[in-house]
Amino acid sequence: MITRETPGAVRVIDLTGFTVLPGLIDCHAHVLGNLKDLSASAPLRMSSAQGALWGVHNLQIWLSHGFTSLRDAGESDLSYGQFALRDSIRMGLIQGPRMVSAGNYISVTGGHGDADVLAPDQALPLRPNLANSVDDVAAAVRHDIKYGADWIKLIATGGISDPMSDFNVQELSEEQMAKAVEVAHRAHKSVMAHAEGADGIKAAVRAGVDSIEHGTMLDEEGAALMATKGTWLVPTLSVIQRYATMSKPNGLDTVALEKSRAILTFQSEALQRALKHHVRIAFGLDDDPDYLPREFTALVKGGLSSVEALQAATIRSAELLRLSTYVGSIEKGKLADIIAVSGDPLKDISAMQHVVFVMKSGEILLQPTPPDKP
């Protein structure tokens, strides 16, 4: 806890020459599994236990980049390994960023959140996250909440990484999403919506979701609507930029590569519309955490100032996740989540590549290597 009083025998940590910042927050993480395997079938080739063990490894990478909090934006794991990781961190069994988490992706059959990419004669049994009616959606939301979801993840449109869906097509109906919001909010849970295409974005916003993930084809009407409703945008810029320029696809389907190149042409203008209408923006990666610094660069190149990009990953993300009482800034009464970087990110945002110190809740997890003595 940060206080104004200095207790006796306090340890002095010398960060002279570094830039000190609040602990960072990623609002769009996927923590389970081998995040370098981009094939659509990856979740089907890994047990829940193995995926969670990968998650323990992955969480250390988030910490090493200065991310002391994150939101898991949903998984394809019927055993909810992400909840086990979240709870294990809270109990001190493993080390990692503090987590809030969505459950499974709530999707229509054949939609972006349908993990069954097999041939029709090899199809999987219907999973509880697949919702083809309003009642199905309500049941799926309740199922996630039953097992510990902090957030509900809706798939409003098609996406990029799967071989089946069209990113421009709305999948869940507005009525379905409104029911999800009603059930979730009644249980004091928040709702996020994967939404790429303009129609799906607007339907999700009208339905009352708390945040739009990606928003890559956001139009003027949608941006104005988000501003009016107070809906957050988590733009996840760098992941599509990376996919569209990959020389080695790492299992990403050819169709997904083509989709990433096609949708990238909409990304810049969509972000400009969000900025024009003063839509609230939070930081989210949606990628292998080794690439976390790239999102800062993408936000600044996209039109945010360095200060705004840093705020997106600190106080703004804390506000979206309703954690701003505890984290997101360095001030009295908040948890001692503090990092330091080499260089000045206000002058050059690439300084975020060089995290040298990480403290979470007063515990030092990374500190500068002292210079060699002559």
C-alpha positions in Angstrom: 0.0 0.0 0.0 1.3 3.5 -0.9 1.3 5.9 2.0 2.8 9.3 2.8 4.5 8.1 6.0 7.9 6.4 5.9 8.1 3.4 8.2 11.3 2.7 10.2 14.1 0.7 8.6 12.6 1.1 5.2 14.5 -0.2 2.2 15.6 2.4 -0.3 15.3 1.4 -4.0 17.4 3.7 -6.2 15.8 4.2 -9.6 17.8 7.2 -10.5 18.1 7.6 -14.3 15.0 5.5 -15.0 11.4 6.6 -15.7 8.9 5.4 -13.0 5.4 4.5 -14.0 2.3 2.8 -12.4 2.0 -1.0 -13.1 0.6 -1.6 -16.5 -2.7 -3.2 -17.3 -3.6 -5.4 -20.4 -7.4 -5.4 -21.0 -7.3 -8.0 -23.8 -5.1 -11.0 -22.8 -5.5 -14.7 -23.6 -3.3 -16.5 -21.1 -3.9 -20.2 -21.8 -1.9 -22.4 -24.1 1.1 -22.0 -26.4 0.5 -18.5 -27.7 3.0 -19.0 -30.5 0.8 -21.7 -32.1 -1.7 -19.7 -34.1 -3.6 -22.6 -35.7 -7.3 -22.6 -35.3 -7.1 -26.2 -34.0 -4.6 -25.4 -31.2 -7.2 -25.5 -28.4 -8.4 -28.9 -29.5 -4.8 -30.4 -29.3 -4.1 -29.4 -25.7 -5.7 -30.5 -22.5 -7.0 -28.0 -20.0 -4.3 -28.9 -17.6 -1.5 -28.4 -20.2 -3.1 -25.1 -21.3 -3.0 -23.9 -17.7 0.6 -24.9 -17.2 1.4 -22.9 -20.3 -0.5 -20.1 -18.7 1.8 -20.1 -15.7 4.7 -19.6 -18.1 2.8 -16.9 -20.1 1.9 -14.9 -17.0 5.6 -14.4 -16.2 6.1 -12.7 -19.6 3.4 -10.2 -18.8 5.1 -9.5 -15.5 8.5 -9.1 -17.2 7.0 -6.4 -19.4 5.6 -4.5 -16.4 2.0 -5.7 -16.6 0.8 -6.2 -13.0 -2.9 -6.6 -13.9 -4.8 -8.0 -16.8 -8.2 -9.1 -18.1 -8.4 -12.5 -19.7 -10.7 -11.9 -22.7 -12.1 -15.4 -22.9 -10.8 -18.8 -23.7 -11.9 -22.1 -25.5 -11.5 -24.2 -22.3 -14.5 -26.0 -21.0 -12.7 -26.5 -17.7 -12.1 -22.7 -17.2 -8.3 -22.9 -16.7 -8.1 -19.1 -16.7 -10.2 -19.0 -13.5 -7.9 -21.5 -11.8 -4.9 -19.3 -12.7 -6.7 -16.2 -11.5 -7.6 -17.8 -8.2 -4.1 -19.3 -7.7 -2.5 -15.9 -8.1 -4.9 -14.5 -5.5 -4.0 -17.3 -3.1 -0.3 -16.9 -3.7 0.2 -20.3 -5.2 1.7 -18.9 -8.4 3.1 -15.6 -9.4 1.4 -13.5 -12.1 -0.5 -10.3 -12.7 -3.7 -9.9 -10.8 -6.5 -11.1 -13.1 -10.1 -10.6 -13.9 -11.4 -13.0 -16.4 -14.1 -13.8 -18.9 -15.3 -17.3 -19.4 -15.7 -19.0 -22.8 -16.6 -17.1 -25.9 -20.3 -16.9 -26.3 -20.9 -17.4 -30.0 -23.3 -18.7 -32.6 -22.6 -22.1 -34.2 -20.1 -21.6 -36.9 -19.1 -18.2 -35.6 -15.8 -16.8 -34.6 -16.1 -18.4 -31.1 -16.9 -21.9 -32.3 -13.9 -24.0 -31.6 -15.1 -26.9 -33.8 -13.1 -26.5 -37.0 -13.4 -30.2 -37.9 -15.0 -31.8 -40.9 -18.8 -32.3 -40.6 -18.5 -36.1 -40.0 -15.9 -35.4 -37.2 -17.9 -32.6 -35.5 -17.6 -32.1 -31.8 -20.7 -32.3 -29.4 -22.4 -28.9 -29.0 -20.5 -26.9 -26.5 -22.3 -24.8 -23.8 -20.9 -21.5 -25.1 -22.6 -21.9 -28.5 -25.9 -19.9 -28.4 -28.4 -19.9 -31.3 -31.3 -18.3 -29.5 -31.9 -15.7 -26.8 -32.5 -18.4 -24.3 -29.3 -20.1 -25.3 -27.4 -16.8 -24.6 -29.0 -16.4 -21.2 -28.0 -20.0 -20.3 -24.4 -19.5 -21.5 -24.0 -16.3 -19.5 -25.3 -18.1 -16.4 -23.0 -21.0 -17.0 -20.0 -18.7 -17.1 -21.1 -16.9 -14.0 -21.7 -20.1 -12.2 -18.1 -21.1 -12.6 -16.6 -17.7 -11.7 -16.6 -15.3 -14.6 -15.9 -11.7 -13.8 -16.7 -10.7 -17.4 -18.8 -12.1 -20.2 -17.3 -12.3 -23.6 -19.7 -12.0 -26.6 -18.8 -12.7 -30.2 -20.8 -10.0 -32.1 -19.1 -10.5 -35.5 -16.9 -12.8 -37.4 -13.2 -12.6 -36.8 -9.7 -13.1 -38.3 -8.0 -16.1 -36.8 -10.6 -18.7 -37.6 -11.1 -20.2 -41.1 -14.9 -20.0 -41.1 -16.3 -16.6 -40.2 -16.6 -13.2 -42.1 -15.3 -10.3 -40.0 -17.8 -8.0 -41.6 -20.9 -10.1 -40.7 -22.8 -9.7 -37.5 -23.3 -13.0 -35.7 -25.1 -12.7 -32.4 -28.3 -10.7 -32.8 -28.8 -7.4 -31.0 -31.6 -9.1 -29.0 -29.3 -11.9 -27.9 -26.6 -9.4 -26.8 -29.2 -7.3 -24.9 -30.2 -10.5 -23.0 -26.6 -11.3 -22.2 -26.1 -7.7 -20.9 -29.3 -8.0 -18.8 -28.4 -11.3 -17.2 -24.7 -10.2 -16.6 -25.4 -6.8 -15.2 -28.1 -8.2 -12.9 -25.3 -10.4 -11.5 -23.0 -7.4 -11.3 -20.8 -8.7 -14.1 -19.5 -6.7 -17.1 -19.8 -7.5 -20.8 -17.2 -7.3 -23.5 -17.9 -7.8 -27.2 -15.6 -9.0 -30.0 -16.8 -6.7 -32.8 -15.0 -6.1 -36.1 -17.7 -5.1 -38.6 -19.6 -1.8 -38.3 -23.1 -3.3 -38.0 -22.0 -5.7 -35.2 -20.3 -2.9 -33.4 -23.4 -0.7 -33.3 -25.6 -3.6 -32.4 -23.4 -4.5 -29.4 -23.2 -0.9 -28.3 -27.0 -0.5 -28.5 -27.3 -3.7 -26.5 -25.4 -2.1 -23.7 -22.0 -3.9 -23.6 -19.3 -2.3 -21.5 -16.5 -2.6 -24.0 -15.9 -3.2 -27.7 -12.9 -5.3 -28.6 -11.1 -4.4 -31.8 -13.7 -2.2 -33.4 -11.7 -2.3 -36.6 -14.4 -1.2 -39.0 -16.0 1.4 -36.7 -17.9 4.0 -38.7 -18.9 7.6 -37.8 -22.3 6.5 -36.5 -20.8 3.8 -34.4 -18.1 6.1 -32.9 -20.8 8.7 -32.0 -22.9 6.0 -30.5 -20.0 4.7 -28.4 -19.3 8.3 -27.2 -22.9 8.8 -26.2 -23.3 5.5 -24.4 -19.9 5.7 -22.7 -18.8 2.4 -24.3 -15.0 1.7 -24.1 -12.9 0.7 -27.0 -10.0 -1.7 -26.7 -8.5 -1.4 -30.2 -5.8 -4.2 -30.2 -4.0 -2.6 -33.2 -0.6 -4.4 -33.3 -1.9 -8.0 -33.6 -3.5 -7.5 -37.0 -0.5 -5.4 -38.2 1.7 -8.4 -37.2 -0.5 -11.0 -38.9 -0.8 -9.0 -42.1 3.0 -8.8 -42.4 4.0 -12.3 -41.2 6.6 -14.1 -43.2 6.1 -17.3 -41.1 2.4 -17.9 -40.3 3.1 -20.2 -37.2 0.0 -22.2 -38.1 -2.3 -19.3 -38.9 -4.6 -20.5 -41.7 -4.2 -19.0 -45.2 -7.7 -17.7 -45.0 -6.9 -15.9 -41.7 -3.8 -14.4 -43.3 -5.9 -13.0 -46.1 -8.5 -11.7 -43.8 -5.9 -9.9 -41.7 -4.6 -8.1 -44.8 -8.0 -7.2 -45.9 -9.2 -5.8 -42.5 -6.0 -3.9 -41.9 -7.1 -1.3 -44.5 -9.9 -0.2 -42.2 -8.0 0.0 -39.0 -6.4 3.5 -39.1 -9.6 5.4 -40.1 -11.6 3.5 -37.4 -9.2 4.7 -34.7 -9.3 8.2 -36.0 -13.1 8.2 -35.7 -12.9 7.0 -32.2 -10.4 9.7 -31.3 -12.5 12.4 -33.1 -15.6 11.4 -31.0 -13.5 11.1 -27.7 -14.3 7.4 -27.3 -12.7 6.1 -24.1 -9.7 3.9 -25.1 -8.0 1.2 -23.0 -5.0 -0.9 -23.7 -5.3 -4.5 -25.1 -2.8 -6.7 -26.9 -4.7 -9.9 -28.0 -1.4 -11.5 -28.9 1.7 -13.3 -27.6 2.9 -11.2 -24.7 6.4 -11.1 -26.2 4.9 -8.4 -28.4 3.4 -6.2 -25.7 5.7 -3.2 -26.4 4.4 -3.1 -30.0 0.9 -2.1 -28.9 2.3 1.1 -27.4 4.0 1.9 -30.7 0.9 1.1 -32.7 -1.3 3.4 -30.5 1.1 6.3 -30.9 1.4 5.8 -34.7 -2.4 5.5 -34.8 -2.8 9.0 -33.3 -2.6 8.9 -29.5 0.0 11.0 -27.8 2.6 9.1 -25.7 0.8 10.3 -22.6 -2.5 9.0 -23.9 -1.0 5.6 -24.8 0.5 5.3 -21.3 -2.8 6.4 -19.7 -4.6 3.8 -21.8 -2.4 1.1 -20.2 -2.7 2.5 -16.7 -5.5 4.6 -15.3 -7.9 4.2 -18.3 -7.6 0.4 -18.2 -8.1 0.5 -14.4 -11.3 2.4 -14.9 -12.6 0.0 -17.5 -11.9 -3.0 -15.2 -13.3 -1.1 -12.1 -9.9 -1.4 -10.4 -9.0 2.3 -10.2 -9.5 2.4 -6.4 -6.5 0.1 -6.1 -4.3 0.4 -9.2 -3.7 2.5 -12.3 -1.8 5.4 -10.7 0.8 6.0 -8.1 -1.0 7.7 -5.2 -1.8 7.4 -1.5 -4.0 4.5 -0.6 -3.4 2.4 -3.8 -1.5 -0.8 -4.1 2.2 -0.4 -4.7 2.2 -1.5 -8.3 5.2 0.4 -9.7 7.5 -0.2 -12.7 10.5 1.6 -14.2 11.8 1.7 -17.8 15.1 2.7 -19.2 14.6 5.9 -21.2 11.7 8.4 -21.4 8.6 7.0 -23.0 7.1 10.5 -23.3 9.9 11.4 -25.7 10.1 7.9 -27.3 7.4 5.4 -26.7 9.9 2.6 -27.7 11.3 3.0 -24.1 8.4 0.6 -23.1 10.6 -2.2 -24.6 13.0 -1.7 -21.7 11.3 -2.5 -18.4 14.0 -2.8 -15.7 11.9 -2.8 -12.5 8.6 -4.4 -11.5 6.9 -4.2 -8.2 3.5 -5.7 -7.6 1.7 -5.0 -4.3 5.0 -3.9 -2.8 6.9 -7.1 -3.8 9.8 -6.6 -6.1 9.7 -9.0 -9.0 12.3 -7.5 -11.3 15.1 -5.0 -10.6 17.9 -3.4 -12.5 21.1 -5.4 -12.7 23.8 -3.6 -10.8 26.9 -2.6 -12.8 29.9 -4.9 -12.6 32.4 -3.7 -10.0 35.9 -2.9 -11.4 
